Amino acid sequence: MLSSNFSCLVLLCSTLFVTVACNDPLPLEEPTSENPYVRNLEVNPDTIRFELSDGQKDTLLTISLQVDGYNFEVDSVPNYLVFSSDNEEAILTGSFPANFSPITQFSTSINIPTNTIDFDEYTVIVFPKRISENSSYTLATLPQIGVPVNAPEILFVDNPNQVVIPSGSNTTTVKFIAKVEDLDGQSNIDHVYLNFRNEDGSLLSATPFDLLDDGGSTSGDETAADSVYTRTFIIDSSNTPNNRTALYWAIDKAGLSSDTLTAPFNIISN
């Protein structure tokens, strides 16, 4: 039983996610330390990817863990916690089997219940049993890519209905945005596209334009990873008047497509 020390580690781990990348171990004690400590956690496989051929079903993930342990006595072994991105509390806890060498590798296998359609990320944390003596631990992340069953959905789009052609060397920056959601996980969105339909029904570009959610100055996106995808264009005096319709749609990594949303976009003379 890990008692209060276990709760302290869970709280510490929750704080850790804000400040440290999940694959980076915290600073550890030198090998000359008398206290037990761990390093070099390996998780196999390091990515779980379900394919369409796997279908939709409940299943168990079998994961192998291996970690280097130092200064562990015969009655002491490392412990592990497994967190899911959907849970603040650990979904699995346990201990490694005993291995009696002073400097050795501990190995075990764990089973994580899941469904093939779930998108998730697991964080595995390994630490010495007597954490009051040594707070060092190591961790690794394990992404799970499920079978997509939901097409992306465009929640709203926005662009100016019309833009006046500027005179001389003046320019006008025009922003096109789309708020996109994917119930299978935002990471499952592959592309958010924009194109324009001319008055005669033809498309302006043979290849659609990508909208990005990168918080980048080139795309004009304001905030990265907020599910708002953006593209900007420059209008100058070389543009000619026209009436077009902006077309927005999104595609996920399984090739499922959202509905196409439309909005008027007209360029008019000054």
N, C-alpha and C positions, 0 to 999 in steps of 0.2 A: 504494500500500500504506500503510495507516494505522499499522502496526507497534504499538509499545507504547502510543502515545497513544490508539489505538483501544481497547485493553483498559482503559486508565484511564477512558475515557469510559463504557464499559459498566458498570464498577464504580460510577462516580459516579451513573449513571442508576438503577442498582438501589437505591442509597441514597436517591435523590431521591424515589422513589415513597412512601417512608415519611413524608416531611415536607412534600411540596408536591403540591397538586392537579394532576392531569396536564394540564389545560388552561391552567395558569398558567405563563408563562415565568419563568425566573430573572431577577434584576436584570441589566440589560444596560449596557454602556458608553455613555457619551454620544456623540452623533453626531460630536463633534469628535475622537473617538479615532482614532488612526492604524491600529489593528488592525482586521481584518475581524470583523464580527459580524452576527447575523441576528435578525429579529423578525417578528411577525405571520404565523405559519404558518397557512395555510388548507388544509384537506383537503376534497376534494369527490368523492363525497358525504360528509356528516358522519355518516351512519348507514347501515348495510347491513341491510335487512330482506327476508328471503325469505318468500314466501307459499306456501300449500298448493299453489297451481297451479304453482309452480316444481318440484315433485317432490323426489325425493331423488337427488342426483347430485354428482359432483365438478365444480368450476367454478373460474374465475379471477375475482377481483375486480380491476377496473381503477380505480385511485384516482389522482386528480390532486392534485399538491402545488404550492403556490405560497408563496414566502417572500420577504420584503424583505431584501436584502443590502446591507451598507455596507462601503466601503473594500476591496472585492475587486479584486485586480489581474487582469490579463488571463490569467494562468496559474493563477488560484485560483478555486475554486467551492465552494459548501457541499456537505456530505455528509449522508446521512440513514441512520438506523437504524430498523427496524420490529420491535417486540416483540409477541408474542402473549401473552395472559394464561396460556397453558399452557406457555410456554417462558421459561426464565431467560436464554437467549442470543437474540440478534437472529435473526429468521427471514429478514430481507432487509437488505442494505447496498448503498449505491451513492452516486453523485454526481450533482448537477444538471448539465445542459449549460451550457456557458460563455455568459456574457452580459457584455459588456465595459464597461458603464457603471459609473462609480464608485459610484453609488447607484441600484440597480435592483431588479427582481424576477426571481427565478429560478423556473422552472417545469419540471415533469417529470411523467411518469406512471409508476406502478408497478403490477405485477401480483402479487396475493397468492393462492396456491392455497388452496382451502378446499372445504368440502362444504356443500350447502344446509341440512343438518340441524344444523350446528355453531352453538353459541352461543359467542361470543368477544368479546374487546375488544382492539383493536390500539392500540399507542402508537407514534406517529411522532415521532422526535427529529431535529432538523436543527441542524447546528453547523458552524462554519468549519473549513476543512481543517487549518489550522495551529493545532490546539487548544492547543498548548503556549504560544502567544502570547496566546490569548484563550479562556477557558473558558465564555464565554456560549453559550447555545443556547436554542432554543424547541421546544415540543412540543405535540402535540394527540392526543386519543384518538378512536378510531373504533369504536363498538360494532357488533357483528354479531348480529342476531336471526335465528336459524335456524328451520326448519320443525320444529315439535314432533312427535316420533314416540313419545315415552314419556309415559304418564300419570304424574302424581305418585304417590308411595307414602308412606303414613303408616307410619312405623317403629314408633311406640308412642304410646299415649295414657295419660293419668293424671288421675284425679280421685278424691275420697273416695267410698267406696261408700255412706256415709250421713252425714248431718249432723243434729244435734239442734237443734230450733228453740230459739233463746235466749229467755230470759224478759225481761220489762220492756223497757227501752230498749237492751238489749245487742244487738249484731250479730255475725255470723260471716261472714268473707270466705272464699269458696270459689273455688278456682282449678282451671281446666280447661286442660290442655296437650296438644299434639300435636307430635311430632317428624316433620317432613315432608321428603322428598327428591325432587328431580326430576332425572333423568339428563340432561335437556336443558338443565340449568342452573337454579339456584335463582331467578334472575330471571324464569324462565318461569312460576313459580307465581303464579296470579292471586288466588285466595281459598282460605283454609282455613276451613271452616264447622263450626258446632256447632248441633245442635238436640236436642230431647228428645221421646221417644215416651212417651205416657201408657199406662197399663195397658190402656185400651180400644183401643189401636192408633193413636189420633189423635196429631198433632204438637202440641207446646206452642205453637209460634209459626209463623205463616204464612210468615214471613221468617226464614231461619237467621241465627244470630249469627256475626260474624266473629271469628276468632282472629287475633292480630297478633304479628308478630316485630319490634316497634319499640323494645323496651327502655323502654317508656313507663309512667308511673305510673298512667294511666287503665286500660290493658289489664292491668296487673299483670305484664307481661313483664319478665324480669330482665335479659336481654342481647339487644341488637339484632343481627339478622343472624346468629344462631347456629342457624337452622333449627328452633328450638323456638317454636311459636306458642301464645299464651296468651289466656285470657279469664277475668275474675273476676266473680263475682256476690255480692251481699250478701243474707244470710238474716237476717230479723228476726222479731219476734213476730207479724207479720201473715201469715207463711207458714203454710200448712196441711199436715198430713202427706200424703205421696203417695209412690208408688213409680214411678220413671221409669227410662228407659234413655237414656243420653247417646249421641248419634250424631255421629261425626266423619267428615268427608270433605274432599278438596281438589280443586280444579279449576285447570287451567293455562290459558294465554292462547289456546290453540287449542280450548278447550272439553273437553279430555280430563279424565276424572274418575278419581280413585282409588277403590279399594274403600272401603266404609263400615265403620269400626271402631266397636264398641259397648262400653259399660261401664255397669254399674248405678249409679244415683244415687237414693238414697232420702232423703227428709226425714221425720224421725220426731219424735214428741212428747217433751218432756222427762220 
